[in-house]
């Protein structure tokens, strides 16, 4: 997925990029993992995300967290 198709998630501190066995890529919002859950944040938001109350720009030199989903 290209950067414009992802929106803010591409540069957010709170994103985890998940790739499944078939190669599909998903952008998971770690802000959705709060307890109690905050309804403003969805684990896998519809893309592109153009506005987000929890957006926190990641350091441009840092890479996003990446997971490989084996399930």
N, C-alpha and C positions, 0 to 999 in steps of 0.2 A: 504494500500500500504506500502511496506517495505521501509526502508531508502535507500538501494541501488537503488531501482526503481525510487525514486524521485530525487536523486542527490543533487545538491547544495541547492535547494529550502528548503529542510528539515531543514537546519541550517541558513537560511538567515534572516536578520532583516526585509527585505521587503516583506515577504510572509504573506498571509492571507489564512488560511485553511478554505475552504467552504465545508460544507456537505449538500447535498440536502435531501429531505424527504425520498427518497428511500435508503439513506445510502451511496451514491457515494461521494467520497472525491475528491476535486479539489484544486489545489495549484495556488492561484491568486497572480500575481506580482504587488505590489503596486507602483513600479517604472513606470509602464505603465500608471499611472494616471497623469502624468505631463502635463502641458499646456504651450506651445504646445506639443503634443505627441512626444515622442522619439521613432523612429522606431526600435531601438535596443531592446526594451522591449515589450513583448506580454503579455496581461492580463493573459491568461492561456497557458503558454508555454508547448510544447510537452515534456514529461518526458522520460528519466531522463535528467536533465539539468547538463551538465558536464563542461561547460564554460559559464561565464556570466560577461560582463563588469561592471555590477552594483552590483555584489555580495558583501555583507557586512555581515560578520559572526556575528550572534546573540550571546549574552551573553549565555553561556551554561546553566545557571540557569533560564533563561527566557523562557516562553512558547510562541509559535507563536500565533498571533491573530487567533481567530476562529469565524466563522459565521455559522449560520444555515440558509440555503436558504429555505424559505417557498414558493417561487414562482413556 
